[in-house]
Amino acid sequence: MSGDRFTEQYRQLITDPQSRAALLADPKAALTEYFGAVVEGPYRIEIIEQRSDTITAVIPAPPEPGTDRAARLEEVSGRVYDMLHSSGIGGYLIPDEQLTWVLRDMRALWARGPDGNGTSDSPDAAR
């Protein structure tokens, strides 16, 4: 094992069909099982399976009723999406600043590992 829990998770998702199916079916449960925890809160995690013959586009949520459409267009067109994995092995698109911090908090939690200090080099230790 490399000691990098995130790379090891991607390796598992590529080689283990059951892990991949579990993540697609229930992302929060699968992430909790693998890493030992997720940050609680009123948010969803949606997994989109990357395919070699598909371009995936993420479109912004429609504006709330009464929202200034010009301001909303400026907000979503000027937003830089948080790509925490940009090397081609996957990524997270976070369209909201508050959710950016949720994901960063969750990754920090996962990086500490099940022993709380980041010394575990096995993703299976979180199970």
N, C-alpha and C positions, 0 to 999 in steps of 0.2 A: 504494500500500500504506500501511496506517495505521502501521506500525512495531510493532503489537501482534501478535506471532506467534500468539497463542492465538485472537484474533478472526479473523485471516486463515485459520487452520486451520478454524474453524467455517464461515466463508464458503465455503471450498473444499469442505467436506463437504456443504454444502447445494446447491452448484452442479455438483459433479463426481461423477457416479454411480460412476466407477471408484475414486476415492479413498474414497468412502463404503463401497463393497463390500469394498475392501481392509481398511479399518479393522474392519468387521464380521467378516471372515474370519480375520484374524490381527492383533489389536490391537497387540501388542508390535512386530511387524515394521513395521506401518504407522506407528506413532509413531516408531520408530527412523528410518525412511526420511524422514519429514517433518521431525523435529526434529534428527536426527543421532545420537541416543543415548537410551537408557532406563537407569534404575538397575537393575543386575543384582540378582537375588535370587529366592528361592523363593516367588514370588507370581504370581497370574494377573490379567489385566485382562479383564473381560467388558464388552462394549459392548452396550447395550440401545437399540435404535432407538426413539426417541420417536415416537408416532403421535398424531394429533389426536383420535382417538376412543377412546383407551386410557388408563386410570389404571394406572400401574406401581407395584407395591408390592415393597419389598425386605424379606424376612424374615430374621431372624438365623439363623446356623448352629445346628444342634442342639448341645446341650451334649455334651461328652466324657463317656464312661462314668465314673461315680463322682463327677461334678460335683454340687455342691449346687445343686439346681434353683431354690430360692428365691433364692440369691445370683446365679445366672445370669440369672434373670428381672429382678432388680433392676438388674444390669449392663446388659442390653440395653434395658430399658425406660427407663432414665435416660440413655442415651447420646445425645449430640448429634452428629448426623452432619455430617461436614465437607462442606459444599456450597461448593465453590470458585467455581462459576458459578451464581448464583442469579437471574440476570436473565431466565431463560426460554430462554436459548440452549443450555442443557445443564448438566450438573453431574457431580460425582464424589461418590459415597456411599462413605465409608471407615469400616467398622465396627470398626476396630481401631487403637489409638493408634500402633502400630509402622508400619502401612501409611500412616497419615496422614503420617508423616515421610518415607516412601519417595516418596509423591506430591509432597510439598513439595520434596524434594531434586531430583526429576525436573523439576518446573516451574522450579526455580532453574537447573538445567542448561540447560533449553531457553531460558530467558529470556536467558542469556548469549549464545546464538546460536553459530553455527559459528566465529566469530572469537574467542570466549571472553570478550568484553567487552560484549556486548549492543548493539553498534552496528549489527548487520545488521538491516535492515528488511524483508528479503525471506525468506519461508519457503522459497522455492526454493533459497536459498543453502545450506541444510542438506543438500541432496540430493547 
